[in-house]
């Protein structure tokens, strides 16, 4: 028995795992993904359970002891109403981690639907929808927010709709590109020969095959959405006082920086930065895993 | 020690009303401060008031002598951006009225001590009933364009503001008192105001308190921004909308010539860049400094804070015609849950006076100060809630504007009433969205069930008593309708002598404490910041700033 002709024992290899397992293994080995995941998980934990371990009620004022610098009593100091900044930063992740993911989900659903239609039908449908989306993308989020607030009133729902609709054209464009190449493949032609409806072909045949770019775009958009929520809160849209929302807290206290009361703003700003960095690291990891 | 012989001489030729005031000072019914302030309102000159005070045993008037600064400086001021074109009829914002006042002058000036001083009018006096006021104009006053200011200019300027067809901002002051055509020229230097109803405080209505009421030429064509033609100590050099303005000394000024050679105004959209500009030496003065946002400067050794007692305040209204505030006990419970001392010391950094749920601020001479100050009392508040049948509390939305310390005030109220079971949800809007069209049915301000609204300074409480609280008040956001109150306010406004005003004020104060349609938590001081070494800056609590005596070390 020649060694050459002998059947080699099968070693566990990447080729034997399913594509999902492949991605999971790749993610588990990705330093950036794991780092990002830890950061995001920390803030999610704070959003869910933060109020149980904050040293003070984040909403309770103590106006006589306002603007106290960081100390053993108040680790991050107190703000202009005497509220404990540490407690507010911890609990402040709640609004942003509710609004940003919901806005991203809305953008993903709307963008994917539009991208499937424009990429699948092409021609006049593509031309019309794409031009409308491009025009929409030219309007800054803040202007859209102002218009929406006039029409819908100030609320978290308005912020979700504004950010969701503002981001959907970007996702639509990504999905459209993916669909344009997918629709030329044999399995799409086969579905058409089977006289499947266009909706079936788009959502059952093509959609599963364009999930990776959608996933990458969604995670990237989530990072931008967090930043957008913070920006809109800073500008006074959507989230209302006394919420400890980070953007809103910065907006309420940034006037104090010139007086040397840096702690009223710095920790909220660092919190936003850390969450955005965390989400972007996760996005990098996902992109890397899907490309591998 | 009183000198009755001199007092007798001083009383000769005076009206009954004027002598009644003098008797009030002599008998101790009127304090010296009240005497000076009310005397100035009746048109008595400051030297005369000083003489009476001296004869009544109060010593001389405080010296009005001022240290003379160095002439020739350029004073640089940071101001908010004027919201619209600089037009005397329509200006309604702090930035705009500051520009008007740099070149324009009023018949009289409501000074930082709330004492009226002559400006373009030398003197004034009412008839016995108080419905005709006669003003004698100063002679030799020239407009920047060259002509002399005379009665025709005063009549035209005031008529323009009183004409409903012009949609003038001053109609909020004149409506119900002064109509177009009711300002009459007697001769070139005498003007009579024929009022719809007696008004004991009328001179304030044509003073710097009514910031639109600058006197401009009778032939004004509606192009004020072109040349800023007024009578003041400074003339326009350059005005660039949204950017800034500069003015130069008017060498033809009727009074003492201005010390500065020039003044420069830079417009800022926010307070923070103003603070940085002052700290960095780019400006010398910040015209108005909000306490909380300006906390950085309050203890800065390189900055001098000029603090004026003002009656500016934030009104917390509760809709008296809607649940849950139909019952006055609920409104009182909310008022009792607020810790005013904490607001005064904490929120306003001690730069405010306590409010007692009426527009009668402590600085008004007519305020009845014998009434006890409403204090926080949670036990009584809870009892009132129980008695009103809402012991378990309720949920309500408080709608307000994003301006000065109002959002923080709203949060403090939200926390305070939590203890009596009221769950307040806040809706904080930008000013445009809050005020809307400023008419009932089209305004969050006037339609909201509960709200907080900013009210600027006034020399007398007339506007605060009427517009937001009278049954037909155009700003009655509490929808408060009370015939007794309306009658009392009409009586107060008509009263010419201080004692009658005080007596009626006391009744109004008691009624408002009982009804509490609006919470007046505090009256905040007006702050101006100036760089160390800059002297002679004279702001008013109305956001005006007189720079003619300003200089730099």
Interface residues (C-beta under 8 A of the other chain):
Chain A: X59 X60 X61 X63 X64 X66 X67 X80 X81 X82 X149 X150 X154 X236 X240 X241 X242 X252 X254 X255 X256 X257 X258 X259 X260 X261
Chain B: X271 X272 X275 X276 X279 X292 X293 X295 X296 X297 X342 X343 X345 X346 X347 X402 X407 X408 X410 X411 X412 X414 X415 X425 X426 X427 X428 X429 X430 X433
